[in-house]
């Protein structure tokens, strides 16, 4: 964007001028001389650049200047919609979210006026603009406003029976779910289900061929929360059937393959509850084999492998054959994910813990590496503000057992990090690693090392003992 060729003009006379950047930014005009441009922080949290003498807004970013020029040159309403939409995008790209949101709302109002004047093509664009405006509100954490935006948008649907309307109902359902309004959420998803089936049947798929599968998954989640398990199973089976179909008809991404693995995992869990272990195991194997066939999606393959590993680990007290080799595939694949979300970090931690279970109890360095990997990933999740505390404490307890043997400085750092999270030494003492990914609670390598320790773990517990001796 910044490479676009645009003119800079004098803020005083409007003639073409030179932009001079360095320690300070100035506009140099042959007639008016130099005008300095400074940064101005607005009360709403946004920023803008202004002239130092009058405080007049002066845009420096070439892509935004180009969009501003397009707005000024717009001669009719359609051109104005396009130009304002572009300007909103450019403001967003350059970090001015408040300006971008205000313009997005202006565009939404203009689109609605044109649609009500009879422009049906603009009505379709209006339905696509609604989620853009709602996304700004969600980014600010204002789910109530986002829900209102969708609600107002749905009020304008009228007789429209398009996939854009279905998508809007889905988004409204998600917002209601986030606000724990399961009644309106279910209503929105069921309306979306009926409409999406109708649209897909006539070939109106829109931009998201996975919309129907998403609806089935969402309804499964909602009805299961209400303990309507028969309905949940029906939606679950429909979701899997739809995702199988999409393997042949839709574009494939890692995210979609992970969703397929999840869907097959849900059905496998259901088969297990029905005491059909062979069917459950076959589904877990099938998920691995399907995803393995798609090259370039190592992260999705890792998810499928880990899902199967979790399932197998619950079935037998013995470490499954090939467990170490699978963890050696899973860990580098997930570690290579550029931006790791909560689930990726938790899965990495689980894989590291699984791998530690295969180690010789005297293999200090490899055990320490695995526990460090598990702890570091869970600590990252904790900093996001949402971590399984028992998982973290169990991992930290095992990690500290090893650190106390050879690396007291790092052990001290870990205890300090945990204290900042509100986890004390006594909390760690109560944590048992035997329950992490190990429902049979068999004794692990770290448990054996811990029982062999010649002295108690340093820290608050040790200080209390010293005080008692005194």
C-alpha positions as CSV (number, residue, x, y, z in Angstrom):
1,X,0.0,0.0,0.0
2,X,2.7,2.4,1.0
3,X,4.3,2.1,-2.4
4,X,1.4,3.8,-4.2
5,X,2.4,7.0,-6.1
6,X,0.4,9.9,-4.6
7,X,0.9,13.6,-4.4
8,X,1.6,15.5,-1.3
9,X,0.1,19.0,-1.2
10,X,0.8,22.1,0.9
11,X,-1.7,22.3,3.8
12,X,-1.8,26.1,3.4
13,X,-2.2,26.8,-0.3
14,X,-3.0,23.3,-1.7
15,X,-0.1,23.3,-4.3
16,X,2.0,20.2,-4.9
17,X,4.7,20.0,-2.3
18,X,7.5,17.8,-1.1
19,X,7.3,15.5,1.9
20,X,10.5,15.5,3.9
21,X,10.9,12.7,6.5
22,X,13.6,12.2,9.1
23,X,13.8,13.0,12.8
24,X,10.8,15.3,12.0
25,X,8.3,15.1,9.1
26,X,7.6,18.3,7.2
27,X,5.8,19.4,4.1
28,X,8.0,21.8,2.0
29,X,6.1,24.2,-0.3
30,X,8.0,26.5,-2.7
31,X,5.6,29.4,-1.8
32,X,4.6,28.8,1.9
33,X,7.8,27.2,3.1
34,X,8.0,24.4,5.7
35,X,5.0,23.0,7.7
36,X,5.8,20.5,10.4
37,X,3.5,17.4,10.8
38,X,3.1,15.9,14.3
39,X,1.3,13.0,15.8
40,X,-1.9,13.7,17.7
41,X,-3.5,11.2,20.1
42,X,-7.2,11.5,20.2
43,X,-9.4,11.0,23.3
44,X,-11.1,8.0,21.8
45,X,-7.7,6.2,21.6
46,X,-7.1,6.7,17.9
47,X,-4.2,8.7,16.4
48,X,-3.9,11.1,13.5
49,X,-1.3,13.3,12.0
50,X,-1.8,17.1,12.1
51,X,0.0,20.3,11.2
52,X,2.0,21.7,14.1
53,X,0.7,25.3,13.7
54,X,-3.1,24.9,13.2
55,X,-3.7,21.3,14.3
56,X,-5.4,20.5,10.9
57,X,-5.6,16.9,9.9
58,X,-2.9,16.0,7.4
59,X,-2.6,12.4,6.2
60,X,0.9,11.0,5.6
61,X,0.2,7.4,4.6
62,X,0.1,7.1,0.8
63,X,-2.5,4.4,0.7
64,X,-4.9,6.5,2.9
65,X,-4.2,9.7,0.8
66,X,-5.1,7.7,-2.3
67,X,-8.4,6.5,-0.7
68,X,-9.2,10.0,0.5
69,X,-8.7,11.3,-3.1
70,X,-11.1,8.6,-4.3
71,X,-13.7,9.8,-1.8
72,X,-13.3,13.4,-3.0
73,X,-13.8,12.3,-6.6
74,X,-16.9,10.1,-6.0
75,X,-19.7,11.6,-8.1
76,X,-22.6,9.3,-7.2
77,X,-23.7,7.1,-4.3
78,X,-22.4,3.9,-5.7
79,X,-18.9,5.4,-6.2
80,X,-19.1,6.9,-2.7
81,X,-19.9,3.5,-1.2
82,X,-16.9,2.0,-2.9
83,X,-14.6,4.9,-2.0
84,X,-15.7,5.0,1.7
85,X,-15.3,1.2,2.0
86,X,-11.8,1.4,0.6
87,X,-10.9,4.3,3.0
88,X,-12.2,2.3,5.9
89,X,-10.0,-0.6,4.9
90,X,-7.0,1.6,4.6
91,X,-7.5,3.2,8.0
92,X,-7.8,-0.3,9.5
93,X,-4.6,-1.4,7.7
94,X,-2.7,1.5,9.2
95,X,-3.9,1.0,12.8
96,X,-6.7,3.6,12.9
97,X,-9.5,1.3,14.1
98,X,-11.8,4.0,15.4
99,X,-11.8,5.9,12.1
100,X,-12.2,2.6,10.2
101,X,-15.2,1.6,12.3
102,X,-16.9,5.0,12.0
103,X,-16.6,4.8,8.2
104,X,-17.8,1.2,8.1
105,X,-20.9,2.3,10.0
106,X,-21.4,5.2,7.6
107,X,-21.1,2.8,4.7
108,X,-23.7,0.5,6.3
109,X,-26.2,3.3,6.6
110,X,-25.6,4.5,3.0
111,X,-26.0,0.9,1.7
112,X,-29.3,0.5,3.6
113,X,-30.7,3.8,2.2
114,X,-29.8,2.7,-1.3
115,X,-31.3,-0.7,-0.8
116,X,-34.6,0.8,0.6
117,X,-34.6,3.0,-2.5
118,X,-34.9,-0.2,-4.6
119,X,-31.3,-1.2,-5.3
120,X,-31.4,-5.0,-4.5
121,X,-27.7,-5.5,-5.4
122,X,-26.9,-2.9,-2.6
123,X,-29.1,-4.9,-0.2
124,X,-26.8,-7.9,-0.8
125,X,-23.8,-5.7,-0.1
126,X,-25.6,-4.4,3.0
127,X,-25.8,-8.0,4.4
128,X,-22.1,-8.4,3.8
129,X,-21.3,-5.1,5.5
130,X,-23.2,-6.1,8.7
131,X,-20.5,-8.6,9.9
132,X,-17.8,-6.1,9.1
133,X,-19.3,-3.6,11.5
134,X,-20.0,-6.2,14.1
135,X,-16.4,-7.4,13.9
136,X,-15.1,-4.0,15.0
137,X,-17.4,-4.2,18.1
138,X,-16.2,-7.7,18.9
139,X,-12.6,-6.6,18.6
140,X,-13.4,-3.9,21.2
141,X,-15.0,-6.6,23.4
142,X,-18.4,-5.1,23.0
143,X,-20.5,-8.2,22.2
144,X,-23.7,-6.4,23.1
145,X,-23.2,-3.8,20.4
146,X,-22.2,-6.6,17.9
147,X,-25.5,-8.4,18.8
148,X,-27.4,-5.2,18.2
149,X,-25.8,-4.7,14.8
150,X,-26.7,-8.2,13.7
151,X,-30.2,-7.8,15.2
152,X,-30.8,-4.6,13.2
153,X,-29.4,-6.2,10.1
154,X,-31.8,-9.1,10.4
155,X,-34.7,-6.7,10.8
156,X,-33.9,-5.6,7.2
157,X,-34.0,-9.1,5.7
158,X,-37.6,-9.0,4.6
159,X,-38.2,-11.6,1.9
160,X,-34.5,-12.2,1.2
161,X,-33.6,-15.9,1.1
162,X,-29.9,-15.8,0.3
163,X,-26.8,-17.4,1.7
164,X,-25.7,-14.0,2.9
165,X,-28.8,-13.8,5.2
166,X,-28.0,-17.4,6.4
167,X,-24.5,-16.4,7.2
168,X,-25.7,-13.4,9.1
169,X,-28.0,-15.6,11.2
170,X,-25.1,-17.9,11.9
171,X,-23.0,-14.9,13.2
172,X,-25.9,-13.7,15.3
173,X,-26.1,-17.2,16.7
174,X,-22.5,-17.2,17.7
175,X,-22.8,-13.8,19.4
176,X,-25.8,-15.0,21.4
177,X,-23.8,-18.1,22.4
178,X,-20.9,-15.9,23.5
179,X,-23.4,-14.0,25.7
180,X,-24.7,-17.4,27.0
181,X,-28.1,-16.8,25.4
182,X,-28.6,-20.3,24.2
183,X,-32.3,-19.9,23.5
184,X,-31.9,-17.2,20.9
185,X,-28.6,-18.8,19.7
186,X,-30.4,-22.1,19.0
187,X,-33.3,-20.3,17.2
188,X,-30.8,-18.4,15.0
189,X,-28.9,-21.5,14.1
190,X,-32.1,-23.5,13.3
191,X,-33.3,-20.7,11.0
192,X,-29.9,-20.6,9.4
193,X,-30.0,-24.4,8.9
194,X,-33.3,-24.3,7.1
195,X,-32.2,-21.4,4.9
196,X,-28.7,-22.8,4.2
197,X,-30.1,-26.1,3.0
198,X,-32.5,-24.2,0.7
199,X,-29.6,-22.1,-0.7
200,X,-27.2,-25.0,-1.2
201,X,-29.9,-27.0,-2.9
202,X,-30.2,-24.3,-5.6
203,X,-26.5,-23.8,-5.9
204,X,-26.3,-20.6,-3.9
205,X,-23.2,-21.6,-1.8
206,X,-21.6,-18.1,-1.4
207,X,-18.1,-17.7,-0.1
208,X,-18.2,-20.5,2.6
209,X,-19.1,-24.0,1.4
210,X,-18.5,-25.2,5.1
211,X,-21.4,-23.1,6.4
212,X,-23.7,-26.1,6.8
213,X,-21.1,-28.1,8.6
214,X,-20.5,-25.1,10.9
215,X,-24.2,-24.9,11.7
216,X,-24.5,-28.6,12.5
217,X,-21.4,-28.4,14.9
218,X,-22.9,-25.3,16.6
219,X,-26.3,-27.0,17.1
220,X,-24.6,-30.1,18.5
221,X,-22.8,-27.9,21.1
222,X,-26.0,-26.1,22.1
223,X,-28.3,-29.1,22.5
224,X,-25.6,-31.0,24.4
225,X,-25.3,-28.2,26.9
226,X,-29.1,-28.7,27.4
227,X,-28.5,-32.4,27.8
228,X,-30.5,-33.3,24.7
229,X,-28.0,-36.0,23.7
230,X,-30.1,-37.8,21.1
231,X,-30.3,-34.5,19.1
232,X,-26.6,-33.8,19.7
233,X,-25.7,-37.2,18.1
234,X,-27.9,-36.5,15.1
235,X,-26.3,-33.1,14.5
236,X,-22.8,-34.6,15.1
237,X,-23.4,-37.3,12.5
238,X,-24.7,-34.7,10.0
239,X,-21.7,-32.6,10.6
240,X,-19.3,-35.5,9.9
241,X,-21.3,-36.5,6.8
242,X,-21.1,-33.0,5.5
243,X,-17.4,-32.7,6.1
244,X,-16.8,-36.0,4.3
245,X,-18.7,-34.6,1.3
246,X,-16.7,-31.4,1.4
247,X,-13.4,-33.4,1.0
248,X,-14.4,-34.0,-2.6
249,X,-16.0,-30.6,-3.4
250,X,-14.4,-27.8,-1.4
251,X,-10.9,-26.3,-1.0
252,X,-8.8,-28.0,1.7
253,X,-7.0,-26.1,4.4
254,X,-5.3,-27.2,7.6
255,X,-8.1,-25.6,9.7
256,X,-10.7,-27.6,7.8
257,X,-8.8,-30.8,8.2
258,X,-8.5,-30.2,11.9
259,X,-12.3,-29.6,12.0
260,X,-12.7,-33.0,10.3
261,X,-10.5,-34.7,12.8
262,X,-12.5,-33.1,15.6
263,X,-15.8,-34.2,14.1
264,X,-14.6,-37.8,13.7
265,X,-13.3,-37.6,17.3
266,X,-16.7,-36.5,18.6
267,X,-18.4,-39.5,16.8
268,X,-15.7,-41.8,18.1
269,X,-16.4,-40.7,21.7
270,X,-20.1,-41.4,21.1
271,X,-19.3,-44.9,19.9
272,X,-17.1,-45.5,22.9
273,X,-20.0,-44.4,25.2
274,X,-22.2,-47.0,23.5
275,X,-19.6,-49.7,24.2
276,X,-18.5,-49.9,20.6
277,X,-14.7,-49.6,21.0
278,X,-13.9,-51.2,17.6
279,X,-16.0,-48.5,15.8
280,X,-14.4,-45.8,17.9
281,X,-10.9,-47.0,17.2
282,X,-11.6,-47.3,13.5
283,X,-12.8,-43.7,13.3
284,X,-9.6,-42.4,15.1
285,X,-7.5,-44.4,12.6
286,X,-9.5,-43.2,9.7
287,X,-9.0,-39.5,10.7
288,X,-5.2,-40.0,10.8
289,X,-5.2,-41.8,7.4
290,X,-7.4,-39.3,5.6
291,X,-5.4,-36.3,6.8
292,X,-2.0,-38.0,6.1
293,X,-3.1,-38.1,2.5
294,X,-3.0,-34.3,2.2
295,X,0.5,-33.1,1.8
296,X,1.5,-29.7,3.2
297,X,-0.8,-29.9,6.2
298,X,1.6,-31.2,8.9
299,X,-0.2,-29.4,11.7
300,X,-3.5,-31.0,10.9
301,X,-1.9,-34.4,10.7
302,X,-0.3,-33.7,14.1
303,X,-3.7,-32.9,15.6
304,X,-5.2,-36.1,14.3
305,X,-2.3,-38.1,15.6
306,X,-2.6,-36.5,19.0
307,X,-6.3,-37.0,19.2
308,X,-5.7,-40.7,18.5
309,X,-2.9,-40.8,21.1
310,X,-5.2,-39.4,23.8
311,X,-7.8,-42.0,22.9
312,X,-5.4,-44.9,23.0
313,X,-3.8,-43.7,26.3
314,X,-7.2,-43.9,28.0
315,X,-7.7,-47.5,26.8
316,X,-4.6,-49.2,28.3
317,X,-2.2,-48.8,31.2
318,X,0.6,-49.6,28.8
319,X,2.3,-47.0,26.5
320,X,1.0,-47.7,23.0
321,X,3.4,-49.0,20.4
322,X,5.0,-46.2,18.4
323,X,4.1,-43.6,21.0
324,X,7.5,-41.9,21.0
325,X,7.7,-41.9,17.2
326,X,4.3,-40.2,16.9
327,X,5.2,-37.5,19.5
328,X,8.4,-36.9,17.5
329,X,6.1,-36.1,14.5
330,X,3.6,-34.1,16.5
331,X,5.9,-31.8,18.5
332,X,7.9,-30.2,15.6
333,X,4.7,-29.9,13.5
334,X,2.8,-27.9,16.1
335,X,5.9,-26.0,17.2
336,X,6.3,-24.8,13.6
337,X,2.8,-23.1,13.7
338,X,3.6,-19.4,13.3
339,X,0.9,-18.0,15.6
340,X,0.0,-20.4,18.4
341,X,-3.4,-20.1,19.9
342,X,-4.5,-21.6,23.2
343,X,-5.4,-24.9,21.8
344,X,-2.1,-25.3,19.9
345,X,-0.1,-24.5,23.1
346,X,-2.1,-26.9,25.1
347,X,-1.7,-29.7,22.6
348,X,2.0,-29.1,22.4
349,X,2.2,-29.3,26.2
350,X,0.2,-32.6,26.1
351,X,2.5,-34.0,23.4
352,X,5.6,-33.1,25.5
353,X,4.1,-34.8,28.5
354,X,3.2,-37.9,26.5
355,X,6.8,-38.0,25.2
356,X,8.2,-37.7,28.7
357,X,6.3,-40.9,29.6
358,X,8.4,-42.9,27.2
359,X,11.8,-41.7,28.7
360,X,14.1,-43.7,30.9
361,X,13.8,-42.3,34.4
362,X,17.6,-41.7,34.5
363,X,17.5,-39.8,31.2
364,X,17.7,-36.4,32.9
365,X,18.3,-34.2,29.9
366,X,15.6,-35.5,27.6
367,X,13.1,-35.6,30.5
368,X,14.0,-32.0,31.3
369,X,13.6,-30.9,27.7
370,X,10.1,-32.4,27.5
371,X,9.0,-30.9,30.8
372,X,10.4,-27.5,29.8
373,X,8.4,-27.7,26.6
374,X,5.2,-28.6,28.4
375,X,5.7,-25.9,31.1
376,X,6.6,-23.1,28.7
377,X,3.6,-23.7,26.5
378,X,1.2,-23.8,29.5
379,X,2.8,-20.7,31.0
380,X,2.1,-19.0,27.6
381,X,-1.6,-20.0,27.9
382,X,-1.7,-18.8,31.5
383,X,-0.5,-15.4,30.3
384,X,-3.4,-15.4,27.9
385,X,-5.6,-15.6,31.0
386,X,-7.2,-19.0,30.4
387,X,-5.3,-22.2,31.5
388,X,-6.2,-25.5,33.0
389,X,-4.7,-24.9,36.4
390,X,-4.4,-28.5,37.4
391,X,-2.6,-29.4,34.2
392,X,-0.2,-26.4,34.8
393,X,0.4,-27.3,38.4
394,X,1.0,-31.0,37.7
395,X,3.5,-30.1,34.9
396,X,5.2,-27.5,37.0
397,X,5.6,-29.9,39.9
398,X,7.3,-32.5,37.7
399,X,9.5,-29.8,36.1
400,X,10.6,-28.5,39.5
401,X,11.6,-32.0,40.7
402,X,14.1,-32.1,37.9
403,X,15.3,-28.5,38.1
404,X,15.9,-28.9,41.8
405,X,18.5,-31.6,41.0
406,X,20.8,-29.5,38.8
407,X,19.4,-26.0,38.0
408,X,18.4,-24.2,41.2
409,X,18.4,-20.8,39.5
410,X,15.8,-21.8,36.9
411,X,13.8,-23.6,39.7
412,X,13.7,-20.3,41.6
413,X,12.5,-18.4,38.4
414,X,9.8,-21.0,37.8
415,X,8.5,-20.7,41.4
416,X,8.5,-16.9,41.1
417,X,6.5,-17.2,37.8
418,X,4.0,-19.5,39.4
419,X,3.6,-17.2,42.4
420,X,2.8,-14.3,40.1
421,X,-0.1,-16.6,38.8
422,X,-1.2,-17.2,42.4
423,X,0.1,-20.8,42.5
424,X,2.0,-21.5,45.8
425,X,4.3,-24.4,46.7
426,X,1.5,-26.0,48.7
427,X,-0.7,-25.9,45.6
428,X,2.1,-27.7,43.7
429,X,2.4,-30.3,46.4
430,X,-1.2,-31.2,46.0
431,X,-0.9,-31.6,42.2
432,X,-0.4,-35.1,40.8
433,X,1.0,-35.6,37.4
434,X,-0.6,-39.1,37.2
435,X,-3.9,-37.6,36.0
436,X,-2.6,-35.6,33.1
437,X,-3.4,-37.5,29.9
438,X,-3.2,-40.6,32.0
439,X,-6.6,-41.5,33.3
440,X,-5.4,-44.8,34.7
441,X,-3.2,-42.8,37.1
442,X,-0.2,-45.2,36.7
443,X,3.0,-44.1,38.2
444,X,5.1,-42.1,35.8
445,X,8.9,-41.5,35.4
446,X,8.7,-38.3,37.3
447,X,6.8,-39.9,40.2
448,X,9.6,-42.4,40.5
449,X,12.3,-39.7,40.4
450,X,10.3,-37.7,43.0
451,X,10.2,-40.6,45.4
452,X,13.9,-41.0,45.1
453,X,14.7,-37.4,46.0
454,X,17.0,-37.2,49.0
455,X,15.7,-33.8,50.1
456,X,12.4,-31.8,50.0
457,X,11.7,-29.4,47.2
458,X,13.2,-25.9,48.0
459,X,10.9,-23.0,48.3
460,X,8.2,-22.0,50.8
461,X,7.8,-25.6,52.0
462,X,11.5,-25.9,52.8
463,X,11.5,-22.5,54.6
464,X,8.7,-23.6,56.8
465,X,10.7,-26.7,57.7
466,X,13.7,-24.7,58.5
467,X,11.7,-22.4,60.7
468,X,10.2,-25.4,62.5
469,X,13.7,-26.7,63.2
470,X,14.8,-23.4,64.7
